[in-house]
Amino acid sequence: MMQASFSQRPHIYRWGAAVLAVVLSAAAMLVGAGAASAADDYPTATSVGSVPTVGPLFYGGLADGHGCSASVIASPSRDLVLTAAHCISGTGAGVLFAPGYLNDQTPYGVWTVISAYVDTAWKTGGDTQHDFAILRVAPQMRGGHETYLQSVTGANVLGFTPRPGTTVTIPAYPAGVDDAPISCTNQSYLLTGYTAFNCHGYFGGTSGSPFLVATGNPRVKAVVGLIGGLHQGGCEDYTSYSSAFGIDIVKLWVRATLRGKPDVVPLAGSDGC
């Protein structure tokens, strides 16, 4: 964040400002050095192969490159995708989801969003603790039968905010063209109510990527967060945040599953970085 300049604070005398500037500069250097040292110890995400339940969102054609990331969540309707609310504006209709996207290949097809659901707290005030959206995608005709997304890719079950120290894996797609996803595993922690995760490599485009944890079934993961929330997911590539997952996201999931009235999502404001 940018600090206000001393010229914006006329009540501070010039000599006082000069002394204070020296003190603040020295303190910033010490804090910055400490932060850099800590960040040097964080792991770095690596490229991985196709992840069936995770993919990028395309706001134009596939040749235009992708933006945010998203993941399939389990539901009786079998047609739901989870992403960050700040990744969507308007009805969401026409956005394309390519699960398992890998080097310009779409092994599980390309699915078209038809509606979006967000929490009222995000819709009315951009509350960063509610920076999550659920998208419905249209079914496809395959082999002469109407086929739903979840039947093709499988899905992650919806879970709650994990306890600090929980092992979390985040597959994600940094914005680009003809690329592959990255992934990193580390322990989560809490910062002012947000789930946080430290790993280098989560640049623009990774917003909406799921925080995945193990369940009792080795073939099923639970999504307990997503890159978003505080500063729309973070100001640095090495620290990612998530809004809290609690009863509000469950209510949203129920509304989307029952195909209730969808939302017109306002354009997100500044990330504050």
C-alpha positions as CSV (number, residue, x, y, z in Angstrom):
1,M,0.0,0.0,0.0
2,M,1.1,3.5,-0.7
3,Q,1.9,5.7,2.3
4,A,0.7,9.3,2.5
5,S,3.5,11.8,1.8
6,F,4.5,14.3,4.4
7,S,3.2,17.1,2.2
8,Q,-0.2,15.7,2.9
9,R,0.4,16.2,6.6
10,P,1.0,20.0,7.1
11,H,0.7,19.8,10.9
12,I,4.1,18.0,11.1
13,Y,7.0,20.5,11.3
14,R,9.7,20.1,8.6
15,W,12.4,19.1,11.1
16,G,10.1,16.8,12.8
17,A,9.1,15.3,9.5
18,A,12.8,14.8,8.5
19,V,13.6,13.0,11.8
20,L,10.5,10.9,11.5
21,A,11.3,10.1,7.9
22,V,14.7,8.7,8.9
23,V,13.2,6.6,11.7
24,L,10.4,5.3,9.4
25,S,12.9,4.5,6.6
26,A,15.1,2.5,9.0
27,A,12.2,0.7,10.4
28,A,10.9,-0.1,6.9
29,M,14.3,-1.5,5.9
30,L,14.3,-3.8,8.9
31,V,10.7,-5.0,8.4
32,G,11.3,-5.4,4.7
33,A,14.5,-7.4,5.3
34,G,12.7,-9.6,7.7
35,A,9.8,-10.2,5.3
36,A,12.2,-10.9,2.4
37,S,14.1,-13.4,4.5
38,A,10.9,-15.2,5.5
39,A,9.6,-15.2,1.9
40,D,12.9,-16.8,0.8
41,D,12.0,-19.8,2.9
42,Y,8.6,-20.4,1.2
43,P,8.2,-23.2,-1.4
44,T,7.6,-22.4,-5.0
45,A,4.8,-23.8,-7.1
46,T,5.7,-26.1,-9.9
47,S,3.9,-27.0,-13.2
48,V,1.7,-30.0,-13.0
49,G,-0.4,-32.0,-15.4
50,S,-4.1,-31.8,-16.1
51,V,-6.3,-31.6,-13.0
52,P,-9.8,-32.7,-14.0
53,T,-11.7,-30.6,-11.5
54,V,-9.7,-27.4,-11.9
55,G,-9.5,-25.1,-14.9
56,P,-9.2,-21.5,-16.1
57,L,-12.0,-19.1,-17.0
58,F,-12.0,-17.5,-20.5
59,Y,-13.9,-14.3,-21.0
60,G,-13.5,-14.3,-24.7
61,G,-12.4,-17.2,-27.0
62,L,-9.8,-19.7,-26.0
63,A,-7.2,-18.0,-28.2
64,D,-7.5,-14.8,-26.2
65,G,-5.9,-16.2,-23.1
66,H,-7.5,-16.9,-19.7
67,G,-8.1,-14.9,-16.6
68,C,-9.2,-16.4,-13.2
69,S,-9.2,-20.0,-12.1
70,A,-12.1,-22.1,-10.9
71,S,-13.0,-25.6,-9.7
72,V,-15.9,-28.0,-9.9
73,I,-17.9,-28.5,-6.7
74,A,-20.0,-31.5,-6.0
75,S,-23.8,-31.0,-6.0
76,P,-27.0,-32.9,-6.8
77,S,-27.4,-30.6,-9.9
78,R,-23.9,-31.7,-11.1
79,D,-23.3,-28.3,-12.9
80,L,-21.6,-26.0,-10.4
81,V,-18.2,-24.3,-10.5
82,L,-16.6,-22.3,-7.7
83,T,-14.5,-19.2,-8.2
84,A,-13.8,-15.8,-6.6
85,A,-16.6,-13.2,-6.8
86,H,-14.2,-10.5,-7.9
87,C,-13.6,-12.7,-11.1
88,I,-17.2,-12.2,-12.2
89,S,-19.3,-9.3,-13.2
90,G,-22.8,-9.1,-14.7
91,T,-24.7,-12.4,-15.1
92,G,-21.5,-14.3,-15.9
93,A,-23.3,-15.8,-18.9
94,G,-21.0,-16.7,-21.7
95,V,-17.8,-17.1,-19.6
96,L,-16.1,-20.3,-20.6
97,F,-14.7,-22.9,-18.2
98,A,-12.0,-25.4,-19.4
99,P,-11.4,-28.0,-16.7
100,G,-8.1,-29.8,-17.0
101,Y,-6.8,-27.3,-19.5
102,L,-3.2,-28.2,-20.5
103,N,-1.1,-26.6,-23.2
104,D,-4.0,-25.5,-25.3
105,Q,-5.7,-28.8,-24.9
106,T,-9.2,-29.2,-23.4
107,P,-9.5,-32.9,-22.4
108,Y,-12.8,-32.5,-20.6
109,G,-14.4,-30.0,-22.9
110,V,-15.2,-26.4,-22.7
111,W,-18.3,-25.5,-20.6
112,T,-20.4,-22.3,-20.9
113,V,-21.5,-20.4,-17.8
114,I,-25.2,-19.6,-17.8
115,S,-25.7,-17.9,-14.4
116,A,-23.8,-16.7,-11.3
117,Y,-24.6,-16.7,-7.6
118,V,-22.9,-14.5,-4.9
119,D,-23.6,-13.7,-1.3
120,T,-25.6,-10.5,-0.6
121,A,-22.7,-9.1,1.4
122,W,-20.5,-9.1,-1.7
123,K,-23.3,-7.9,-4.0
124,T,-24.2,-4.9,-1.9
125,G,-20.9,-4.0,-0.3
126,G,-18.0,-6.0,-1.8
127,D,-17.4,-7.6,1.6
128,T,-14.0,-9.4,1.2
129,Q,-15.0,-12.1,3.6
130,H,-17.6,-13.1,1.0
131,D,-15.4,-13.1,-2.1
132,F,-16.7,-16.3,-3.6
133,A,-19.1,-17.1,-6.4
134,I,-20.8,-20.2,-7.7
135,L,-21.4,-20.5,-11.4
136,R,-23.8,-22.8,-13.2
137,V,-22.7,-24.2,-16.5
138,A,-24.9,-25.5,-19.3
139,P,-25.0,-29.3,-20.0
140,Q,-23.7,-30.7,-23.2
141,M,-25.0,-33.3,-25.6
142,R,-22.6,-36.3,-25.6
143,G,-23.4,-39.5,-27.3
144,G,-26.9,-38.4,-27.8
145,H,-27.4,-37.8,-24.1
146,E,-27.6,-34.6,-22.0
147,T,-24.4,-34.7,-19.9
148,Y,-23.5,-32.6,-16.9
149,L,-20.1,-31.3,-16.0
150,Q,-19.6,-33.2,-12.8
151,S,-20.3,-36.5,-14.6
152,V,-17.3,-35.8,-16.8
153,T,-14.7,-34.3,-14.4
154,G,-15.7,-35.4,-10.9
155,A,-15.9,-32.8,-8.2
156,N,-14.5,-31.5,-4.9
157,V,-16.8,-31.5,-1.9
158,L,-17.5,-28.2,-0.2
159,G,-15.8,-27.9,3.2
160,F,-15.3,-25.3,5.9
161,T,-12.3,-23.1,6.8
162,P,-9.5,-25.4,7.9
163,R,-7.7,-25.2,11.3
164,P,-4.3,-23.5,11.2
165,G,-1.6,-26.0,10.3
166,T,-3.8,-27.9,7.9
167,T,-2.0,-29.2,4.8
168,V,-3.5,-27.5,1.8
169,T,-2.8,-27.9,-2.0
170,I,-3.7,-25.1,-4.5
171,P,-3.8,-26.0,-8.2
172,A,-4.0,-22.8,-10.2
173,Y,-3.6,-21.2,-13.6
174,P,-1.5,-18.0,-13.8
175,A,-3.0,-15.9,-16.6
176,G,-1.6,-16.8,-20.0
177,V,-2.1,-18.7,-23.3
178,D,-1.4,-22.3,-24.1
179,D,-0.1,-23.1,-20.6
180,A,-0.2,-25.6,-17.8
181,P,-1.4,-25.3,-14.2
182,I,0.8,-24.9,-11.2
183,S,0.4,-26.5,-7.8
184,C,1.9,-26.1,-4.4
185,T,1.4,-27.7,-1.0
186,N,1.9,-26.1,2.4
187,Q,0.3,-25.5,5.7
188,S,-2.4,-23.0,6.1
189,Y,-2.7,-20.3,8.8
190,L,-5.2,-17.6,9.8
191,L,-4.6,-13.9,9.4
192,T,-7.3,-11.5,10.7
193,G,-10.0,-14.0,9.9
194,Y,-8.7,-15.0,6.5
195,T,-7.1,-18.4,5.6
196,A,-3.6,-17.7,4.4
197,F,-1.0,-19.8,2.5
198,N,2.6,-19.2,1.6
199,C,4.1,-20.3,-1.7
200,H,5.8,-18.4,-4.5
201,G,4.3,-18.4,-8.0
202,Y,0.7,-17.3,-7.6
203,F,0.5,-14.4,-9.9
204,G,-2.5,-12.8,-11.7
205,G,-5.0,-15.4,-13.0
206,T,-4.8,-17.6,-9.9
207,S,-7.7,-15.9,-8.2
208,G,-10.5,-18.4,-7.6
209,S,-8.1,-21.4,-7.3
210,P,-9.3,-23.9,-4.7
211,F,-7.7,-24.6,-1.4
212,L,-7.9,-28.4,-1.4
213,V,-7.5,-30.8,1.6
214,A,-7.6,-34.5,2.0
215,T,-10.8,-36.3,3.0
216,G,-11.3,-39.9,4.2
217,N,-11.7,-40.9,0.6
218,P,-8.3,-40.8,-1.3
219,R,-10.2,-40.0,-4.5
220,V,-12.1,-37.0,-3.1
221,K,-10.8,-33.7,-2.0
222,A,-12.6,-31.0,0.0
223,V,-12.4,-27.3,-1.1
224,V,-12.0,-25.2,2.0
225,G,-11.1,-21.9,0.5
226,L,-10.1,-20.2,-2.7
227,I,-7.7,-17.4,-3.7
228,G,-9.6,-14.2,-3.0
229,G,-10.8,-12.3,0.0
230,L,-8.1,-10.0,1.5
231,H,-6.7,-7.8,-1.3
232,Q,-8.6,-10.1,-3.7
233,G,-6.2,-12.9,-2.9
234,G,-3.0,-11.1,-2.0
235,C,-0.6,-8.3,-3.0
236,E,2.4,-10.6,-3.4
237,D,2.8,-13.8,-5.4
238,Y,4.1,-15.7,-2.3
239,T,1.1,-15.2,0.1
240,S,-2.5,-16.1,-0.9
241,Y,-5.6,-15.5,1.1
242,S,-9.2,-16.9,1.2
243,S,-12.4,-15.6,2.6
244,A,-13.8,-17.7,5.4
245,F,-15.9,-20.7,4.4
246,G,-18.7,-21.2,6.8
247,I,-22.5,-21.2,6.8
248,D,-22.8,-18.4,4.2
249,I,-21.1,-20.3,1.5
250,V,-23.3,-23.4,2.3
251,K,-26.4,-21.2,1.9
252,L,-25.1,-20.0,-1.4
253,W,-24.4,-23.6,-2.5
254,V,-28.0,-24.6,-1.6
255,R,-29.4,-21.7,-3.6
256,A,-27.3,-22.5,-6.6
257,T,-28.1,-26.3,-6.3
258,L,-31.8,-25.6,-6.2
259,R,-31.4,-23.2,-9.2
260,G,-32.8,-20.2,-7.4
261,K,-32.8,-16.7,-8.7
262,P,-29.2,-15.9,-10.0
263,D,-27.4,-12.6,-9.4
264,V,-26.2,-9.7,-11.5
265,V,-22.7,-9.3,-10.0
266,P,-21.3,-5.8,-9.6
267,L,-17.8,-5.1,-10.9
268,A,-15.2,-5.5,-8.2
269,G,-13.4,-2.5,-6.9
270,S,-9.7,-2.0,-6.2
271,D,-7.8,-4.7,-4.5
272,G,-6.1,-2.1,-2.2
273,C,-2.6,-3.2,-2.9
